[in-house]
Amino acid sequence: MLTLKLMTKTETIQSTSLLASFHALAEPLRLQVVELLRDQELCVCDLCERLNVSQSKLSFHLKTLKEAGLARGRQEGRWIYYSLNLPQFVVLEQYLSEFRRLSPILPARVCPDET
């Protein structure tokens, strides 16, 4: 018997947030941006220089990180300074820690022969 669990609005939002975060982290350049922002807030010009990419290319990736809730921007004068949004990383950490908590994974049940 197949049981379907209806997701609450909160679970749906959290699921969407997780999907967006993992999608954002799956791209190598965005992962490099995250690594650079680990230590300090950086402006777009510093990120472009360190990553050797154009501002337009970097802007696209920063937008994805912001939409996923992983980064945030702070404008100061004509520059935008980016930093990590640590609460979203806590959400990811908590999600992944559930897998560790559930270990070891139980073996699959034996399937009946289809003869």
C-alpha positions in Angstrom: 0.0 0.0 0.0 1.4 3.4 -1.0 1.0 6.2 1.5 1.3 9.8 0.3 2.3 12.5 2.8 0.8 15.9 2.1 3.4 18.6 2.6 2.5 21.6 4.6 3.2 25.1 3.3 6.2 25.4 5.5 7.6 22.1 4.3 7.1 23.1 0.7 8.9 26.4 1.3 11.8 24.6 3.0 12.0 22.0 0.2 12.1 24.8 -2.4 14.8 26.6 -0.4 16.9 23.4 -0.1 16.6 22.7 -3.8 17.7 26.3 -4.7 20.6 26.1 -2.3 21.9 22.8 -3.7 21.4 24.0 -7.2 23.4 27.1 -6.5 26.2 25.1 -4.9 26.4 22.7 -7.8 28.1 25.2 -10.1 31.9 25.4 -9.7 32.2 29.2 -10.0 29.5 29.8 -7.4 31.2 27.3 -5.1 34.4 29.4 -5.6 32.5 32.5 -4.7 31.2 30.8 -1.5 34.8 29.8 -0.6 36.0 33.3 -1.0 33.2 34.8 1.1 34.0 32.3 3.9 36.7 34.5 5.3 35.4 38.0 4.6 32.9 40.2 2.9 34.1 41.2 -0.6 33.0 43.7 -3.2 32.2 42.7 -6.7 35.5 44.2 -8.1 37.5 42.0 -5.6 35.5 38.9 -6.6 36.0 39.6 -10.3 39.7 40.0 -9.8 40.2 36.9 -7.7 38.1 34.7 -10.0 39.3 36.3 -13.2 35.7 36.7 -14.6 33.8 39.6 -16.0 31.4 41.6 -13.8 28.4 40.5 -16.0 29.2 36.8 -15.6 29.8 37.2 -11.9 26.5 39.2 -11.4 24.5 36.3 -12.9 26.1 33.9 -10.4 25.8 36.2 -7.4 22.1 36.6 -8.3 21.6 32.9 -8.1 23.4 32.7 -4.8 21.2 35.5 -3.4 18.0 34.0 -4.7 19.0 30.7 -3.0 19.5 32.6 0.2 23.2 31.7 0.4 24.6 35.2 -0.1 23.5 38.7 0.6 24.6 42.1 -0.7 25.2 45.4 1.1 25.5 48.6 -0.9 28.0 51.2 0.2 28.3 54.1 -2.2 28.5 52.7 -5.7 29.8 49.3 -4.6 28.0 46.2 -3.4 29.7 44.1 -0.8 28.7 40.4 -0.6 28.8 38.1 2.4 27.5 34.7 3.2 24.0 34.3 4.7 25.0 31.9 7.5 21.5 31.0 8.6 20.8 29.4 5.3 24.0 27.3 5.7 22.7 26.2 9.1 19.5 25.0 7.3 21.6 23.0 4.9 23.7 21.6 7.7 20.6 20.5 9.7 19.1 18.9 6.6 22.3 16.9 5.9 22.8 16.0 9.5 19.5 14.0 9.4 21.2 11.5 7.1 24.0 11.0 9.6 21.4 10.5 12.4 19.6 7.9 10.3 22.7 5.8 9.6 23.1 3.0 9.2 20.6 2.6 6.3 18.5 -0.5 6.6 19.0 -3.1 3.8 16.2 -3.4 1.2 13.6 -6.0 1.7 13.8 -9.1 -0.5 11.6 -8.7 -3.6 9.4 -11.6 -4.4 10.2 -13.6 -7.6 8.2 -12.7 -10.6 7.9 -16.1 -12.1 
